[in-house]
Amino acid sequence: MHADPLNDGFPLAILAKAPVPGRVKTRLTPTFAPETAARLHEQLLRQTLKVALAATPAHRIVLWTSLEHDHPLFVEFAERHGISLRPQPEGDLGVRMFTALEAMGAPGLLVGSDCPVLAPQLLADCHAALAHHDGVLLPAEDGGYALVGLRAPCQAFFTDIAWGSDRVLAQTLTRADSLGWRLAQPAKVWDVDRPEDVARWQNQDTSP
């Protein structure tokens, strides 16, 4: 699938850490060496960007960087594909996600870089859901979520959440209820966080 040439696509933000050994995918060690874990992280990020580019035009994509904002991989992405780079702000994950969504100026989607089952049509379906819902989530098997989209970003949606825990999704759904929001959840997905996830990923056909 490719973005519809009759429209301008939709805003899409990707939160991306530079593939620095020892700083990414640390839960994969010691099964994998830090350098190997970093290479796996880079592969996941490349795959995420490939899916994103198949779903929406490059000029609608912003890569929000962390660890090393001028990492050669990020420079390559910007020069080769024409996507924008912006540094993630200081603060917890909620602050960083809210900042990325608010910066869009229109309803859009935000994803991480470690969900290998994202597909262009799934991204398109998630964005389409914003026409009839206040937000959209892709729940993850580990109790979090791999994608969030909001029609009108609200910082309260992201506050007092136990980021990194298996309670993230439940707490987020409770927060949505307190705000009176209706959330779409088009599919359940999984992330690559543990060594067994790597085998699951590499045994799947995840081409867009």
C-alpha positions as CSV (number, residue, x, y, z in Angstrom):
1,M,0.0,0.0,0.0
2,H,1.2,3.5,-0.7
3,A,-0.2,6.9,0.5
4,D,-3.1,8.1,-1.5
5,P,-1.7,10.7,-4.0
6,L,-5.1,12.5,-3.9
7,N,-4.5,13.6,-0.3
8,D,-1.6,14.8,1.8
9,G,-1.4,11.8,4.0
10,F,-1.4,12.1,7.8
11,P,1.1,13.3,10.4
12,L,3.2,10.4,11.9
13,A,5.8,10.7,14.7
14,I,8.3,8.0,15.5
15,L,10.1,8.0,18.8
16,A,13.6,6.7,18.1
17,K,16.7,6.1,20.2
18,A,20.1,6.1,18.4
19,P,21.5,2.6,18.1
20,V,24.2,3.0,20.8
21,P,25.5,-0.3,22.2
22,G,24.7,-0.6,25.9
23,R,22.0,2.1,25.7
24,V,19.3,0.4,23.6
25,K,17.5,-3.0,24.0
26,T,19.2,-3.6,27.3
27,R,16.7,-6.3,28.2
28,L,18.1,-8.4,25.4
29,T,21.4,-8.7,27.2
30,P,23.2,-10.9,28.2
31,T,21.6,-13.3,25.7
32,F,22.8,-10.8,23.0
33,A,25.9,-8.7,23.2
34,P,25.3,-5.0,23.5
35,E,26.6,-4.5,19.9
36,T,24.2,-7.2,18.6
37,A,21.3,-5.7,20.5
38,A,22.1,-2.3,19.0
39,R,22.1,-3.8,15.5
40,L,18.7,-5.4,16.2
41,H,17.4,-2.0,17.4
42,E,18.6,-0.4,14.1
43,Q,16.9,-3.1,12.1
44,L,13.6,-2.5,13.9
45,L,13.9,1.2,13.4
46,R,14.6,0.8,9.6
47,Q,11.6,-1.5,9.4
48,T,9.4,1.0,11.2
49,L,10.4,3.8,8.9
50,K,9.8,1.6,5.8
51,V,6.3,0.9,7.0
52,A,5.7,4.6,7.8
53,L,6.9,5.7,4.4
54,A,4.5,3.2,2.8
55,A,1.6,4.7,4.8
56,T,2.1,8.5,4.5
57,P,4.4,10.9,2.6
58,A,7.9,11.6,4.0
59,H,7.1,15.2,4.6
60,R,4.5,14.2,7.2
61,I,6.9,12.0,9.2
62,V,8.9,13.3,12.1
63,L,11.6,11.2,13.8
64,W,11.9,12.3,17.4
65,T,15.5,11.4,18.3
66,S,17.2,10.6,21.6
67,L,20.7,9.6,22.9
68,E,22.6,11.0,19.9
69,H,20.5,13.5,17.9
70,D,23.2,13.7,15.1
71,H,23.8,9.9,14.9
72,P,24.7,8.9,11.3
73,L,21.6,6.7,11.1
74,F,19.3,9.7,11.7
75,V,21.3,11.8,9.2
76,E,21.0,9.0,6.6
77,F,17.2,8.8,7.1
78,A,16.7,12.6,6.7
79,E,18.9,12.8,3.7
80,R,17.7,9.7,1.9
81,H,14.0,10.0,2.6
82,G,13.3,13.7,3.4
83,I,11.8,13.1,6.8
84,S,12.2,15.7,9.6
85,L,14.3,15.2,12.7
86,R,13.5,16.7,16.1
87,P,15.1,16.1,19.4
88,Q,12.9,14.5,22.1
89,P,12.4,17.0,25.0
90,E,13.4,16.3,28.6
91,G,10.8,14.5,30.7
92,D,9.2,11.2,31.0
93,L,7.6,9.2,28.2
94,G,4.3,10.9,28.7
95,V,5.9,14.4,28.2
96,R,7.7,13.2,25.1
97,M,4.6,11.6,23.5
98,F,2.4,14.6,24.3
99,T,5.0,17.0,22.8
100,A,5.3,15.0,19.6
101,L,1.5,14.8,19.1
102,E,0.9,18.4,20.0
103,A,3.6,19.5,17.5
104,M,1.6,18.0,14.6
105,G,-1.1,20.7,14.6
106,A,-3.6,18.1,13.3
107,P,-4.8,14.6,14.3
108,G,-2.0,12.2,13.8
109,L,-0.3,9.0,15.1
110,L,2.8,8.3,17.2
111,V,4.7,5.0,17.3
112,G,7.8,3.6,18.8
113,S,10.4,1.6,16.9
114,D,10.2,-1.9,18.3
115,C,6.8,-3.2,17.0
116,P,7.6,-5.4,14.0
117,V,3.9,-6.2,13.2
118,L,3.0,-2.6,12.3
119,A,1.8,-2.5,8.7
120,P,0.9,0.4,6.4
121,Q,-2.8,-0.6,6.3
122,L,-2.9,-0.8,10.0
123,L,-1.5,2.7,10.3
124,A,-4.1,4.0,7.8
125,D,-6.9,2.2,9.8
126,C,-5.7,3.8,13.0
127,H,-5.7,7.3,11.5
128,A,-9.1,6.7,10.0
129,A,-10.5,5.8,13.4
130,L,-9.7,9.3,14.6
131,A,-12.6,10.6,12.5
132,H,-15.1,8.9,14.9
133,H,-13.1,8.6,18.1
134,D,-11.2,10.9,20.5
135,G,-8.2,8.6,20.3
136,V,-6.7,5.4,19.0
137,L,-4.4,2.9,20.7
138,L,-2.8,-0.4,19.6
139,P,-2.6,-2.4,22.8
140,A,0.5,-4.5,23.3
141,E,0.7,-8.0,24.8
142,D,3.0,-6.7,27.6
143,G,0.3,-4.4,29.0
144,G,1.4,-1.2,27.2
145,Y,0.7,0.1,23.8
146,A,2.6,0.5,20.5
147,L,0.7,3.3,18.9
148,V,-1.3,6.3,20.1
149,G,-3.2,8.8,18.1
150,L,-5.4,11.7,19.5
151,R,-7.8,14.0,17.8
152,A,-6.9,16.8,20.2
153,P,-3.8,16.1,22.4
154,C,-4.3,16.6,26.1
155,Q,-1.4,16.5,28.6
156,A,-3.6,15.0,31.3
157,F,-4.0,11.9,29.2
158,F,-0.3,11.1,29.7
159,T,0.2,12.1,33.4
160,D,0.5,9.8,36.4
161,I,1.0,6.7,34.2
162,A,3.5,4.0,35.4
163,W,5.5,4.0,32.2
164,G,7.5,0.8,31.5
165,S,5.1,-1.3,33.6
166,D,2.4,-3.8,32.7
167,R,-0.2,-1.3,34.0
168,V,0.3,1.3,31.2
169,L,-2.7,0.3,29.1
170,A,-5.1,-0.2,32.0
171,Q,-4.2,3.1,33.5
172,T,-4.5,4.9,30.1
173,L,-7.9,3.4,29.5
174,T,-9.0,4.5,33.0
175,R,-7.7,8.0,32.2
176,A,-9.6,8.1,28.9
177,D,-12.8,7.2,30.8
178,S,-12.2,10.0,33.3
179,L,-11.8,12.4,30.3
180,G,-15.0,11.1,28.7
181,W,-13.0,10.0,25.7
182,R,-13.9,7.1,23.3
183,L,-10.8,5.2,22.1
184,A,-10.5,2.8,19.2
185,Q,-8.3,-0.3,19.5
186,P,-8.2,-1.8,16.0
187,A,-5.7,-4.6,16.8
188,K,-3.5,-6.1,19.5
189,V,0.3,-6.2,18.8
190,W,3.6,-7.1,20.4
191,D,7.0,-5.6,20.8
192,V,10.5,-6.9,20.7
193,D,11.7,-6.5,24.3
194,R,13.0,-9.9,25.4
195,P,15.3,-12.5,23.8
196,E,12.3,-14.7,22.9
197,D,10.7,-11.8,21.1
198,V,13.7,-11.7,18.7
199,A,13.1,-15.3,17.6
200,R,9.4,-14.5,17.2
201,W,10.2,-11.5,15.0
202,Q,12.8,-13.2,12.9
203,N,10.4,-16.1,12.2
204,Q,7.7,-13.8,10.8
205,D,7.2,-12.3,7.4
206,T,6.8,-8.6,8.4
207,S,7.2,-7.0,5.0
208,P,4.9,-4.0,4.4
